[in-house]
Amino acid sequence: MIDYFRGTLVLKTLNNAVVEVNGTGYDVNITVSSSEKLPQSGHEIKLYIVESTGMYGGVVSHYGFLSKEEREMFLLIKDEVPGTGAKKTMEYMDKISKSFADFKNAVVARDVSMLSGIFGFTKKTAEKLIAALKDKISGIIVSDPAKWSGIDANENISEAIAGLIALGYKEFQAREAVSKIIKNNEKTSVENVIKEALKYL
């Protein structure tokens, strides 16, 4: 069983990376978010690996992740969410990668609206994820801090987010922009939050 590949990045696309390890090139499935974080070709990289065999045997596919916690989240979803194979799980991982901490908090809090509004899951999928993971996801360690959890407690902030959504921005875009503003000044007015947030959008 392969734990990780450490080698030279030969090629990357939005969903794949070719890694040369001791003269052998491995085609690895990755998320779009991982592709964006990888360096240019020719650099050394390390990907934590999950091997998956097709339903009827055959070709072994490799799925790569930049950290162990990402791999653990992938395995948890693939193994615990009904009807979710490796490829579908990778689609979910692209959404979750916006903030692993907030995804975990939303599942634990059974917050369907956050899973839909922030991460882009349908209501049905959000409910399925919560039902399957709510009692198991607490075991996943997430090192990055939450981006959005709790910011709605400030009335001006929630109004500013609503205002940005009304202007046509998606909820996760609005929340991400606003979260950058409140790090510097939590007491600013709704109008100023929107004005400053627009600089990031």
Backbone bond lengths (Angstrom), bond angles and torsions (degrees), N, CA, C in turn:
res aa  C-N    CA-C-N  psi(-1)  N-CA   C-N-CA  omega(-1)  CA-C   N-CA-C  phi
1 M - - - 1.471 - - 1.524 109.86 -
2 I 1.320 116.41 129.72 1.471 121.83 -179.04 1.525 109.86 -85.12
3 D 1.325 116.37 130.43 1.465 120.78 177.12 1.532 110.53 -91.76
4 Y 1.312 116.69 -45.34 1.465 119.05 178.88 1.523 110.15 -157.03
5 F 1.339 114.97 159.65 1.454 122.43 170.69 1.522 107.85 -108.04
6 R 1.323 117.00 130.26 1.459 121.32 169.12 1.533 106.11 -121.66
7 G 1.313 116.09 117.20 1.454 119.11 -176.96 1.512 112.05 -171.14
8 T 1.307 116.43 -165.25 1.464 122.21 -176.91 1.524 110.44 -92.01
9 L 1.310 115.85 131.31 1.458 120.68 175.97 1.527 108.33 -75.12
10 V 1.320 116.23 115.42 1.467 121.46 -178.40 1.523 110.81 -90.82
11 L 1.327 115.44 -39.65 1.465 120.73 -175.37 1.514 109.09 -156.54
12 K 1.325 116.69 145.40 1.457 119.45 172.10 1.517 109.84 -140.37
13 T 1.334 115.09 143.57 1.450 122.94 171.76 1.522 105.94 -123.14
14 L 1.317 117.42 -171.18 1.461 119.36 -180.00 1.531 112.21 -64.51
15 N 1.339 116.97 -30.69 1.466 119.72 -173.78 1.522 115.03 -122.08
16 N 1.322 116.92 -0.16 1.468 119.53 -177.46 1.525 111.62 -141.83
17 A 1.331 114.90 153.83 1.464 121.65 172.86 1.525 107.55 -137.27
18 V 1.323 116.08 138.37 1.456 120.70 173.77 1.525 107.13 -104.96
19 V 1.332 115.41 120.18 1.455 121.61 -176.91 1.519 108.96 -115.96
20 E 1.322 116.57 125.96 1.457 120.39 177.67 1.519 109.51 -93.07
21 V 1.334 115.62 120.00 1.462 122.21 -179.98 1.528 108.35 -123.46
22 N 1.317 115.86 113.08 1.474 121.04 179.95 1.529 112.67 51.70
23 G 1.326 115.44 43.57 1.458 120.19 175.62 1.518 116.01 86.86
24 T 1.337 117.16 -3.45 1.464 120.87 178.70 1.524 109.64 -111.61
25 G 1.327 116.61 131.64 1.462 120.75 179.41 1.516 111.52 -94.60
26 Y 1.315 116.93 123.94 1.465 122.34 -179.88 1.531 109.93 -108.49
27 D 1.332 115.29 130.11 1.461 121.05 175.83 1.530 107.72 -89.37
28 V 1.326 116.05 119.37 1.463 120.91 -174.38 1.527 109.84 -120.22
29 N 1.325 116.43 130.92 1.468 121.62 174.66 1.521 108.91 -76.94
30 I 1.322 116.52 130.16 1.462 121.52 178.69 1.523 109.49 -133.47
31 T 1.320 116.28 166.67 1.462 120.40 176.18 1.525 109.58 -84.54
32 V 1.315 116.03 162.59 1.464 121.17 177.44 1.525 109.98 -61.04
33 S 1.334 116.83 -40.17 1.462 120.64 -179.43 1.527 111.39 -63.63
34 S 1.346 117.00 -36.94 1.464 120.23 177.12 1.523 110.48 -68.06
35 S 1.330 116.54 -40.99 1.462 121.05 179.00 1.528 110.64 -57.73
36 E 1.320 116.16 -40.75 1.469 120.91 -179.20 1.525 112.01 -66.91
37 K 1.328 116.69 -27.09 1.466 120.75 -177.95 1.527 113.29 -89.51
38 L 1.320 116.73 -17.49 1.459 119.57 -178.75 1.529 111.19 -71.70
39 P 1.334 117.44 151.00 1.465 120.82 178.03 1.528 110.90 -74.68
40 Q 1.301 116.69 -178.09 1.453 121.21 177.62 1.529 110.00 -74.97
41 S 1.320 115.70 164.06 1.471 121.29 178.81 1.518 110.85 -55.18
42 G 1.323 114.89 144.21 1.461 120.72 178.90 1.515 113.58 102.33
43 H 1.325 116.91 -14.81 1.467 121.03 179.68 1.528 110.66 -90.53
44 E 1.324 115.56 155.00 1.462 120.26 175.97 1.515 109.79 -80.64
45 I 1.330 116.09 137.59 1.458 121.15 178.21 1.526 109.38 -134.84
46 K 1.325 114.90 165.89 1.464 121.47 175.83 1.520 107.98 -133.20
47 L 1.322 116.40 124.52 1.454 121.78 178.44 1.522 109.66 -123.41
48 Y 1.332 116.01 129.33 1.461 121.16 174.70 1.533 107.95 -79.83
49 I 1.304 116.88 131.81 1.459 122.25 -165.59 1.533 114.31 -111.06
50 V 1.329 114.31 142.87 1.463 122.63 167.16 1.528 106.36 -122.04
51 E 1.319 116.86 127.10 1.460 121.60 176.72 1.525 108.96 -95.50
52 S 1.317 115.60 136.39 1.461 119.74 -179.18 1.520 109.27 -137.42
53 T 1.326 116.06 129.93 1.462 122.09 178.78 1.518 109.25 -100.22
54 G 1.326 117.14 142.74 1.458 121.87 179.85 1.515 111.93 -56.18
55 M 1.337 116.35 161.20 1.468 122.14 -176.34 1.524 112.15 -55.04
56 Y 1.320 116.74 -34.88 1.467 120.19 -176.00 1.528 110.95 -111.41
57 G 1.324 116.51 34.48 1.454 121.06 -177.71 1.510 109.63 82.16
58 G 1.323 117.69 -147.17 1.457 120.08 174.71 1.514 113.18 83.37
59 V 1.335 114.92 -142.08 1.456 122.07 -170.19 1.529 111.80 -68.10
60 V 1.329 114.90 138.21 1.465 120.84 174.08 1.525 108.18 -91.88
61 S 1.313 116.97 125.15 1.468 121.79 178.46 1.517 109.60 -101.26
62 H 1.326 115.91 147.04 1.461 121.61 177.72 1.523 109.83 -110.57
63 Y 1.324 115.82 133.54 1.462 122.28 176.95 1.523 107.48 -117.81
64 G 1.338 115.97 126.97 1.454 120.09 -173.03 1.517 113.83 -114.76
65 F 1.343 115.73 146.05 1.462 121.77 -177.35 1.524 110.00 -137.48
66 L 1.316 115.96 149.72 1.464 120.87 -175.75 1.524 112.88 -79.61
67 S 1.328 117.12 -16.53 1.468 119.67 179.47 1.522 110.02 -144.15
68 K 1.330 115.31 160.75 1.467 119.83 178.56 1.525 111.25 -66.21
69 E 1.342 116.77 -34.22 1.465 118.62 -177.93 1.530 110.84 -67.95
70 E 1.337 117.17 -35.18 1.458 119.54 175.58 1.526 110.11 -63.55
71 R 1.325 116.28 -42.68 1.461 120.20 179.40 1.524 110.72 -63.75
72 E 1.315 117.80 -40.29 1.468 121.23 179.45 1.528 110.77 -64.52
73 M 1.351 116.61 -38.82 1.457 120.38 178.06 1.532 110.06 -65.34
74 F 1.319 116.28 -42.17 1.463 121.45 177.87 1.534 110.52 -58.70
75 L 1.324 116.56 -49.55 1.461 121.04 -178.46 1.526 112.02 -63.94
76 L 1.327 116.53 -38.51 1.459 120.47 179.29 1.528 110.30 -61.92
77 I 1.331 116.32 -47.48 1.464 120.22 -178.55 1.523 110.85 -66.99
78 K 1.333 116.87 -45.44 1.466 120.77 -178.13 1.534 111.54 -62.14
79 D 1.317 116.20 -39.14 1.467 120.46 -175.40 1.521 113.86 -84.35
80 E 1.334 116.91 -28.21 1.469 119.27 -171.61 1.525 114.82 -105.92
81 V 1.327 118.67 -25.05 1.471 120.25 -177.85 1.524 108.95 -88.89
82 P 1.321 118.42 118.73 1.468 122.03 -176.66 1.529 112.27 -57.06
83 G 1.335 115.74 138.69 1.453 120.86 175.45 1.517 115.31 69.44
84 T 1.329 116.55 22.50 1.461 120.55 -177.74 1.520 110.30 -116.68
85 G 1.326 115.71 105.31 1.453 120.59 176.99 1.510 111.53 -86.63
86 A 1.309 116.47 -174.36 1.466 121.02 -175.86 1.529 112.16 -62.25
87 K 1.334 117.79 -44.52 1.469 120.56 -177.48 1.529 111.84 -65.74
88 K 1.325 116.24 -43.06 1.465 119.60 177.95 1.530 110.40 -64.92
89 T 1.324 116.58 -38.31 1.459 120.03 178.17 1.533 110.87 -62.34
90 M 1.323 117.12 -37.66 1.466 119.90 177.70 1.530 111.10 -63.53
91 E 1.335 116.93 -35.94 1.469 120.31 175.60 1.524 109.91 -63.28
92 Y 1.329 116.44 -41.94 1.460 120.34 177.66 1.527 110.83 -64.44
93 M 1.329 116.70 -40.07 1.464 121.06 -178.31 1.523 111.45 -62.10
94 D 1.320 117.18 -34.75 1.461 119.80 177.37 1.527 111.12 -61.72
95 K 1.314 116.53 -38.97 1.463 120.65 178.17 1.534 110.49 -70.91
96 I 1.342 115.57 -44.70 1.459 121.22 -176.31 1.521 112.42 -65.92
97 S 1.334 116.72 -28.93 1.467 120.71 -175.57 1.520 113.61 -63.06
98 K 1.346 117.62 -11.53 1.467 119.64 174.64 1.525 110.18 -59.13
99 S 1.329 116.55 -35.08 1.466 121.71 176.89 1.529 109.37 -172.37
100 F 1.330 116.21 101.70 1.461 119.93 179.80 1.532 110.88 -62.35
101 A 1.320 116.11 -36.72 1.474 120.02 -178.57 1.517 111.08 -65.33
102 D 1.335 117.18 -44.02 1.463 120.29 -179.51 1.521 111.20 -69.35
103 F 1.343 116.93 -34.88 1.465 119.63 176.27 1.528 109.66 -62.40
104 K 1.312 115.97 -46.39 1.466 120.50 179.62 1.525 110.33 -60.89
105 N 1.329 117.08 -45.72 1.471 120.74 179.64 1.521 111.44 -62.03
106 A 1.340 116.81 -39.62 1.463 120.62 -178.61 1.526 111.09 -66.61
107 V 1.326 116.74 -39.41 1.471 120.33 178.83 1.532 110.12 -66.40
108 V 1.326 116.24 -46.52 1.469 120.36 -179.62 1.534 110.89 -61.46
109 A 1.354 116.09 -39.55 1.465 121.11 -179.35 1.530 112.26 -82.40
110 R 1.342 116.18 -3.73 1.469 122.11 -178.05 1.530 110.62 56.69
111 D 1.319 115.02 43.61 1.468 122.16 -176.00 1.528 110.19 -93.39
112 V 1.321 115.93 89.05 1.465 121.35 -179.22 1.522 111.29 -63.21
113 S 1.334 116.85 -40.10 1.468 120.23 -177.56 1.523 111.77 -62.89
114 M 1.327 117.66 -37.02 1.460 120.38 178.87 1.528 110.72 -69.79
115 L 1.319 116.92 -41.80 1.466 120.29 178.76 1.523 110.70 -63.83
116 S 1.324 116.66 -32.32 1.462 120.39 179.05 1.528 111.09 -81.50
117 G 1.332 115.91 -49.35 1.460 120.23 -174.81 1.517 114.50 -71.99
118 I 1.326 116.62 -41.71 1.463 121.03 -177.00 1.526 111.51 -85.42
119 F 1.314 116.14 -47.69 1.462 119.99 -170.66 1.527 114.28 -97.97
120 G 1.322 116.98 -10.96 1.455 119.94 174.63 1.515 116.03 82.19
121 F 1.338 117.68 17.70 1.456 120.01 176.20 1.530 109.57 -79.78
122 T 1.327 116.77 148.72 1.456 118.82 172.38 1.527 108.07 -68.88
123 K 1.323 116.57 161.46 1.463 120.81 179.76 1.531 110.39 -58.73
124 K 1.332 116.47 -40.94 1.461 120.88 -179.33 1.528 111.25 -63.95
125 T 1.334 116.68 -44.12 1.468 120.14 179.53 1.521 111.22 -67.76
126 A 1.337 116.62 -39.97 1.464 120.86 178.56 1.527 110.36 -59.31
127 E 1.317 116.80 -44.12 1.461 120.99 179.73 1.531 110.92 -65.84
128 K 1.334 116.39 -37.09 1.466 120.55 178.78 1.530 110.63 -66.00
129 L 1.336 116.62 -41.83 1.459 121.05 178.80 1.525 111.26 -63.50
130 I 1.308 116.20 -42.98 1.464 120.66 -179.83 1.527 110.39 -63.71
131 A 1.326 116.12 -46.69 1.465 120.15 -178.48 1.525 111.52 -60.69
132 A 1.329 116.71 -37.73 1.462 120.43 -175.85 1.524 113.47 -82.80
133 L 1.331 117.03 -29.65 1.464 119.74 -169.23 1.527 115.49 -111.33
134 K 1.329 118.07 -13.94 1.466 120.55 -170.08 1.531 113.98 -56.78
135 D 1.327 117.51 -31.08 1.467 120.33 -177.96 1.524 112.96 -98.40
136 K 1.343 116.52 -0.01 1.468 119.85 -174.92 1.522 113.77 -121.74
137 I 1.336 117.34 -23.78 1.461 119.99 -172.25 1.532 112.92 -71.60
138 S 1.324 117.53 -19.00 1.467 120.06 179.71 1.521 111.60 -62.17
139 G 1.336 117.07 -21.47 1.459 120.84 179.31 1.522 113.60 -77.99
140 I 1.328 116.95 -10.32 1.467 121.03 178.55 1.525 109.22 -85.19
141 I 1.316 116.61 122.83 1.465 121.26 178.98 1.523 109.14 -86.51
142 V 1.325 116.44 126.43 1.464 122.02 178.86 1.528 108.31 -116.97
143 S 1.320 115.68 121.46 1.467 119.38 -175.30 1.525 113.35 -85.15
144 D 1.329 117.39 -32.67 1.466 119.79 -178.52 1.526 110.68 -73.86
145 P 1.333 117.91 143.32 1.471 120.66 178.83 1.522 111.41 -72.92
146 A 1.331 115.64 157.22 1.468 120.61 176.93 1.516 109.94 -66.74
147 K 1.317 116.21 144.30 1.468 121.35 178.52 1.522 112.33 -92.56
148 W 1.335 115.43 -38.00 1.453 118.73 -168.52 1.513 115.70 -119.62
149 S 1.307 119.05 -22.38 1.461 120.76 -175.66 1.525 111.20 -56.86
150 G 1.321 115.51 126.23 1.460 120.23 175.51 1.515 115.86 92.74
151 I 1.332 119.37 -11.14 1.464 118.32 -175.64 1.526 111.82 -72.42
152 D 1.353 117.27 -19.70 1.453 119.84 178.94 1.527 112.55 -70.04
153 A 1.338 117.14 -11.70 1.463 119.77 179.87 1.519 110.95 -64.19
154 N 1.313 118.00 -25.01 1.451 122.83 177.20 1.529 108.36 -87.49
155 E 1.325 116.76 118.28 1.468 120.99 -174.72 1.525 111.87 -60.75
156 N 1.348 117.06 -40.84 1.457 120.01 178.98 1.524 111.81 -62.18
157 I 1.324 115.10 -37.44 1.465 120.09 -179.31 1.522 110.63 -66.42
158 S 1.327 117.01 -46.79 1.461 120.14 -178.98 1.526 110.93 -64.23
159 E 1.339 116.88 -35.29 1.468 120.39 177.48 1.527 110.79 -68.79
160 A 1.316 116.39 -38.39 1.460 120.55 178.64 1.523 110.91 -64.79
161 I 1.340 116.68 -41.47 1.465 120.75 177.65 1.525 110.01 -61.84
162 A 1.329 116.21 -44.48 1.466 120.59 178.92 1.532 110.44 -61.64
163 G 1.335 115.77 -37.99 1.462 120.17 179.10 1.518 112.50 -64.97
164 L 1.305 116.45 -41.43 1.471 120.85 179.38 1.527 111.09 -67.79
165 I 1.334 115.93 -37.39 1.468 119.82 176.97 1.527 109.64 -64.11
166 A 1.333 115.70 -39.57 1.464 120.34 178.09 1.528 111.77 -63.54
167 L 1.329 116.62 -26.56 1.467 121.31 178.05 1.523 112.04 -79.93
168 G 1.334 115.96 -4.78 1.462 119.42 175.35 1.512 115.91 110.07
169 Y 1.344 117.60 0.51 1.460 119.77 179.33 1.526 110.32 -84.75
170 K 1.334 116.46 150.82 1.450 120.77 177.04 1.524 109.36 -72.55
171 E 1.338 115.47 155.18 1.464 119.33 -174.79 1.524 112.14 -60.03
172 F 1.337 117.60 -42.90 1.463 118.65 -178.04 1.526 110.99 -65.73
173 Q 1.352 117.66 -32.83 1.465 120.91 177.44 1.527 109.90 -67.39
174 A 1.330 115.60 -43.75 1.458 120.38 -179.88 1.524 111.30 -63.17
175 R 1.320 116.18 -44.76 1.461 120.26 -178.88 1.526 111.59 -65.63
176 E 1.325 116.19 -40.27 1.459 119.15 -179.34 1.523 110.98 -64.79
177 A 1.333 116.49 -42.95 1.469 120.29 179.27 1.526 111.07 -65.21
178 V 1.336 116.39 -43.70 1.467 120.85 -179.12 1.523 110.96 -66.36
179 S 1.337 117.01 -36.95 1.468 119.81 -179.24 1.529 111.00 -61.61
180 K 1.340 116.45 -31.45 1.470 120.11 178.16 1.525 110.84 -70.61
181 I 1.326 115.94 -32.62 1.471 120.40 -178.77 1.526 111.44 -72.50
182 I 1.326 116.99 -45.34 1.454 119.96 -172.84 1.521 113.42 -72.64
183 K 1.325 116.59 -12.69 1.465 118.46 175.16 1.522 110.44 -63.42
184 N 1.318 115.73 -29.64 1.464 121.03 -177.38 1.521 113.50 -95.64
185 N 1.334 116.54 -32.96 1.456 118.53 -176.12 1.525 110.14 -155.58
186 E 1.312 116.90 100.47 1.456 121.17 -177.14 1.530 112.89 -79.06
187 K 1.321 119.11 -13.47 1.453 121.71 -174.47 1.525 113.19 -101.10
188 T 1.304 117.68 7.53 1.452 120.43 -177.67 1.527 110.75 -68.29
189 S 1.344 116.60 157.85 1.463 121.22 -177.09 1.519 111.19 -74.17
190 V 1.332 115.09 165.29 1.458 121.11 178.59 1.524 110.27 -57.80
191 E 1.338 115.46 -45.52 1.467 120.23 -177.78 1.522 111.35 -61.38
192 N 1.332 116.94 -42.67 1.465 120.09 -179.30 1.526 111.93 -68.99
193 V 1.330 116.58 -37.04 1.459 119.94 178.45 1.533 109.44 -61.98
194 I 1.324 116.50 -46.47 1.462 120.34 179.58 1.527 110.78 -62.63
195 K 1.326 115.64 -44.35 1.478 120.57 -178.73 1.538 110.49 -60.94
196 E 1.318 116.67 -44.80 1.463 120.39 -178.78 1.523 111.18 -72.41
197 A 1.339 116.97 -37.58 1.456 121.14 -178.97 1.529 111.28 -64.25
198 L 1.326 116.81 -33.54 1.461 120.98 -179.57 1.528 112.01 -62.76
199 K 1.335 116.54 -22.20 1.465 119.80 177.96 1.526 111.87 -69.55
200 Y 1.355 115.63 -22.02 1.455 120.12 -179.02 1.527 111.92 -96.80
201 L 1.318 116.20 -6.96 1.474 120.48 -174.46 1.535 111.78 -102.97
